[in-house]
């Protein structure tokens, strides 16, 4: 634990990250800068248009499951500069696009040149019938970090804006309960955990807006059987991973306990619909890898047949490039390992090959 002197007050990682990413006391933060997230890290959205096309197909499946309502919603959480929402709208069939209300949810100001029909909001609409899609949102919901001290006690980690750390008070209350339930640490000095309670609450709040359709969270993730012993807190600056320094100069992120979010979302669904209990709602949730999700949506990475190179060379080159982009989206050890949490509300799982089963 670094005890070096530095500027700024000692505070928990949640408050420090909140200020660094989103600003405080009238100051801007990392996510309010003009270049946006794309200037610092590469997401699936930026890797290939195939990702947005797959999301558009998912929205069409939700539309069918809902019986093709007169008004269909697509809500893009943490919309960046509107890259995904714009591409999804362009990829929709004309008849579906005409019925779709498109909403981008983001803390930054509306970017210039965004299509007028795209609503730019600071929080999701309170009533959503369709698809709420949160791509790399929850990993940027700030959380506290805990570390086990020499006596085997989990304590909050305090940080200055230089990145220097020291241990603070014992983890207690709801945060201690969350750790015990979702990320119990052994009494071994130096073990760390990120307390995902704020993410559970943020996801539950978003899911509660969905009156019918599907809520999806896509993120760096882990589950109870494979929690990382030293946590995942890190930073990104100009495309490179770096030390997480909460001074507004870099992105600060930590992987998401999506299994905990699933339970919180199930409780929210049960409360909002008043038609099913949380256990039933949780049974309808599904955790899978991006690789599995995108393959179910038609992104396979299969190379085009070599014969096409002779009959239509231009088409072969285009298909080969598309296969390369697809391979990046589903690659093991890369984007393909992202977690997808699907939580249907009043419809069967749209990725289930046999809707209504399992």
C-alpha positions in Angstrom: 0.0 0.0 0.0 1.6 3.3 -1.2 1.8 5.8 1.6 3.6 8.5 -0.4 2.4 12.1 0.0 0.4 13.6 -2.8 -2.2 16.3 -3.6 -5.8 16.0 -2.9 -7.8 14.4 0.0 -8.0 10.8 0.9 -11.3 9.3 -0.2 -12.8 6.0 -1.3 -12.4 4.8 -4.9 -16.1 5.3 -5.6 -16.0 9.1 -4.9 -12.6 9.5 -6.5 -13.7 7.7 -9.7 -17.0 9.6 -9.8 -15.2 12.9 -9.8 -12.5 11.8 -12.3 -14.9 10.3 -14.8 -18.0 12.5 -14.5 -16.7 15.7 -12.9 -17.6 17.5 -9.6 -18.3 21.0 -8.4 -18.9 22.3 -11.9 -15.8 20.7 -13.4 -15.8 18.3 -16.4 -14.6 14.7 -16.2 -13.1 12.2 -18.5 -16.4 11.2 -20.1 -17.4 14.8 -20.8 -14.4 15.5 -23.0 -15.0 16.2 -26.7 -13.1 13.2 -28.0 -15.3 10.7 -26.1 -14.4 7.2 -25.1 -13.4 6.2 -28.6 -10.3 8.4 -28.2 -9.0 6.2 -25.4 -10.2 2.6 -25.9 -11.7 0.3 -28.5 -15.1 -1.3 -27.9 -17.0 -3.8 -30.0 -19.0 -0.8 -31.4 -15.8 0.6 -32.8 -14.3 -2.7 -33.9 -16.9 -3.5 -36.6 -20.3 -2.5 -37.9 -21.2 -6.2 -37.5 -21.8 -5.5 -33.8 -24.5 -2.9 -34.4 -26.1 -5.1 -37.1 -26.3 -7.9 -34.6 -27.9 -5.6 -32.0 -30.4 -4.5 -34.7 -31.3 -8.2 -35.3 -31.8 -8.7 -31.6 -34.1 -5.7 -31.6 -36.1 -7.2 -34.4 -36.4 -10.5 -32.4 -37.7 -8.5 -29.5 -40.1 -6.7 -31.8 -41.5 -10.0 -33.0 -41.8 -11.4 -29.4 -43.8 -8.3 -28.5 -46.2 -8.8 -31.4 -44.8 -5.9 -33.4 -46.1 -3.0 -31.3 -47.0 0.3 -32.9 -44.2 1.9 -31.0 -40.9 0.1 -30.3 -38.1 1.4 -28.0 -34.4 1.1 -28.4 -32.4 2.6 -25.5 -28.6 2.7 -25.7 -27.2 3.1 -22.2 -23.8 4.9 -22.0 -24.1 5.9 -25.7 -20.7 7.6 -26.0 -21.0 9.9 -29.0 -24.0 8.0 -30.4 -22.0 5.5 -32.5 -24.0 2.4 -31.6 -27.5 4.0 -31.6 -26.8 5.6 -35.1 -25.6 2.3 -36.6 -28.4 0.3 -35.1 -31.0 2.7 -36.6 -29.3 2.5 -40.0 -29.3 -1.4 -39.9 -33.0 -1.8 -39.0 -35.4 -2.8 -41.7 -37.4 0.2 -42.9 -40.7 -1.0 -41.4 -39.1 -1.6 -38.0 -37.1 1.7 -38.1 -40.3 3.6 -38.8 -41.9 2.4 -35.5 -38.8 2.7 -33.3 -38.2 5.4 -30.8 -34.5 5.7 -30.4 -32.9 7.0 -27.2 -29.3 7.6 -26.3 -28.5 7.8 -22.6 -25.2 9.7 -21.8 -23.8 12.2 -19.3 -21.9 14.2 -22.0 -23.6 16.8 -24.2 -25.4 15.8 -27.4 -22.8 15.5 -30.2 -23.1 17.7 -33.2 -24.6 16.1 -36.3 -26.6 13.4 -34.5 -29.8 12.5 -36.3 -32.7 14.6 -34.9 -34.9 11.6 -34.3 -32.4 10.2 -31.8 -33.4 11.4 -28.3 -30.4 12.4 -26.1 -31.2 11.8 -22.4 -29.3 11.8 -19.1 -31.3 8.8 -17.8 -33.4 6.1 -19.5 -37.1 6.7 -20.2 -39.3 5.6 -17.4 -41.4 3.3 -19.7 -39.6 1.1 -22.2 -41.2 -1.4 -24.5 -38.4 -2.9 -26.6 -34.7 -3.3 -26.0 -32.6 -1.6 -23.4 -28.9 -2.2 -24.3 -26.0 -1.3 -22.0 -22.7 -1.9 -23.7 -19.8 -1.2 -21.4 -21.8 0.9 -19.0 -21.7 -0.9 -15.7 -17.9 -1.2 -15.6 -17.8 2.6 -15.4 -20.3 2.8 -12.5 -17.9 3.7 -9.7 -17.5 1.2 -6.8 -15.5 1.0 -3.6 -12.4 -1.2 -3.4 -11.7 -3.3 -0.4 -8.5 -4.9 0.7 -7.7 -7.4 3.5 -5.3 -6.0 6.1 -2.7 -7.9 8.2 -5.3 -8.9 10.7 -7.5 -10.5 8.1 -10.1 -7.7 8.1 -11.5 -6.2 4.8 -11.0 -2.4 4.8 -11.9 0.2 2.3 -9.1 1.4 0.1 -8.6 5.2 0.1 -6.9 7.0 -2.7 -5.6 10.5 -3.7 -5.8 12.0 -7.1 -2.1 11.0 -7.7 -3.1 7.3 -7.4 -1.5 6.9 -4.0 -3.5 4.5 -1.7 -3.9 3.6 1.9 -6.3 1.6 4.0 -9.3 3.2 5.6 -12.1 1.9 7.8 -13.5 -1.6 8.0 -16.1 -2.5 5.4 -19.5 -2.4 7.1 -23.2 -2.3 6.5 -24.7 -3.1 3.1 -21.3 -3.1 1.6 -20.1 -5.8 4.0 -23.3 -7.8 3.3 -22.6 -7.5 -0.5 -19.0 -8.8 0.0 -20.2 -11.7 2.1 -22.8 -12.7 -0.4 -21.0 -12.1 -3.7 -17.2 -11.8 -3.2 -16.1 -13.3 0.1 -12.4 -12.9 0.5 -10.1 -15.2 2.5 -8.4 -13.7 5.5 -5.2 -13.3 3.6 -3.4 -9.9 3.6 -3.5 -8.1 0.3 -6.5 -9.8 -1.3 -8.8 -7.2 -2.9 -12.4 -7.0 -4.1 -14.6 -4.4 -5.8 -17.9 -3.9 -4.1 -20.4 -4.0 -6.8 -23.5 -2.8 -4.9 -23.8 0.5 -6.8 -23.8 -1.4 -10.1 -26.6 -3.7 -8.8 -28.6 -0.7 -7.9 -27.9 1.1 -11.2 -28.8 -2.0 -13.2 -32.0 -2.6 -11.2 -33.1 1.0 -11.8 -32.5 0.6 -15.6 -34.3 -2.8 -15.8 -37.3 -1.4 -13.8 -38.0 0.9 -16.8 -38.6 -2.0 -19.1 -42.3 -2.8 -19.1 -42.0 -5.4 -21.9 -39.0 -6.6 -23.9 -35.4 -7.2 -23.0 -32.6 -5.6 -21.0 -29.1 -6.5 -21.9 -25.8 -5.6 -20.2 -22.6 -6.3 -22.0 -19.3 -5.9 -20.1 -16.0 -7.1 -18.8 -17.4 -9.6 -16.3 -16.8 -12.4 -13.7 -19.0 -14.6 -11.7 -18.8 -16.0 -8.2 -16.9 -19.1 -9.1 -14.1 -17.1 -10.6 -13.6 -13.8 -8.8 -10.1 -12.4 -9.4 -8.2 -12.5 -6.0 -6.7 -9.0 -6.5 -9.5 -7.3 -8.2 -9.6 -5.8 -11.7 -9.4 -2.0 -11.2 -7.4 -0.5 -14.0 -7.1 2.5 -16.3 -7.0 3.3 -20.1 -5.5 6.2 -21.8 -5.1 6.7 -25.5 -5.7 3.1 -26.3 -3.3 1.7 -23.7 -3.9 0.1 -20.3 -2.4 2.2 -17.6 -2.5 2.6 -13.8 -5.8 3.9 -12.5 -5.1 7.4 -11.5 -8.3 9.4 -10.5 -7.3 12.8 -11.8 -9.5 12.8 -14.9 -6.7 11.9 -17.3 -7.8 8.3 -18.0 -10.7 6.0 -18.0 -11.1 4.0 -14.7 -12.8 0.7 -15.0 -13.3 -2.6 -13.1 -15.0 -5.8 -14.3 -18.6 -6.4 -13.4 -20.1 -9.1 -11.1 -22.9 -9.8 -13.6 -24.4 -12.6 -11.5 -25.0 -10.1 -8.7 -26.6 -7.7 -11.3 -28.8 -10.5 -12.6 -30.3 -11.0 -9.1 -30.8 -7.3 -8.6 -32.5 -7.0 -12.0 -34.7 -10.0 -11.3 -35.9 -8.3 -8.1 -36.6 -5.1 -10.0 -38.6 -7.0 -12.7 -40.7 -8.7 -10.1 -41.4 -5.5 -8.3 -42.2 -3.5 -11.5 -44.4 -6.1 -13.2 -46.1 -7.4 -10.0 -46.8 -10.6 -12.0 -44.0 -12.9 -11.1 -41.7 -13.4 -8.1 -37.9 -12.7 -8.2 -37.0 -16.3 -8.4 -39.0 -16.8 -11.6 -37.5 -13.6 -13.1 -34.0 -14.8 -12.2 -34.7 -18.1 -13.8 -35.5 -16.3 -17.0 -32.2 -14.4 -17.0 -29.2 -15.7 -18.9 -25.4 -15.1 -18.6 -23.4 -16.0 -21.7 -20.3 -14.9 -23.5 -20.3 -12.4 -26.3 -19.0 -15.2 -28.5 -22.1 -17.3 -27.9 -24.5 -14.3 -28.1 -23.1 -13.0 -31.4 -23.0 -16.4 -32.9 -26.7 -16.8 -32.0 -27.3 -13.5 -33.8 -25.5 -14.6 -37.0 -21.9 -13.4 -36.4 -19.8 -16.5 -37.0 -16.5 -15.4 -38.4 -16.7 -18.1 -41.1 -14.4 -17.5 -44.1 -16.0 -17.1 -47.5 -15.6 -20.1 -49.9 -12.4 -19.9 -51.9 -14.4 -20.4 -55.1 -15.8 -16.9 -54.7 -12.4 -15.5 -55.3 -12.6 -16.7 -58.8 -16.2 -15.9 -59.6 -16.4 -12.5 -57.8 -13.0 -11.3 -56.5 -14.4 -8.0 -55.1 -17.1 -9.8 -53.2 -14.6 -12.3 -51.9 -12.4 -9.5 -50.5 -15.4 -7.9 -48.8 -16.5 -11.1 -47.3 -13.0 -11.9 -46.1 -12.7 -8.5 -44.4 -16.1 -9.1 -42.8 -15.0 -12.5 -41.5 -11.9 -10.9 -40.0 -14.0 -8.3 -38.2 -16.4 -11.0 -37.0 -13.5 -13.0 -35.7 -12.3 -10.1 -33.6 -15.7 -9.6 -32.1 -15.9 -13.3 -31.0 -12.3 -14.0 -30.3 -11.4 -16.0 -27.1 -9.1 -13.9 -24.9 -10.5 -10.7 -26.4 -13.9 -9.2 -27.1 -15.5 -12.7 -27.4 -15.0 -13.2 -23.7 -17.2 -10.2 -22.7 -20.2 -11.2 -20.6 -23.8 -10.7 -21.8 -26.6 -10.6 -19.2 -30.0 -11.0 -20.8 -33.1 -10.3 -18.7 -36.4 -10.7 -20.6 -39.5 -8.9 -19.3 -42.8 -10.6 -20.4 -41.2 -12.3 -23.5 -39.3 -15.5 -24.1 -35.5 -15.3 -24.3 -34.8 -14.0 -27.9 -31.6 -16.0 -28.1 -33.2 -19.2 -27.1 -33.1 -21.5 -30.2 -36.4 -22.9 -29.0 -38.4 -20.0 -27.6 -40.5 -20.9 -24.6 -38.2 -23.7 -23.5 -35.4 -23.7 -20.8 
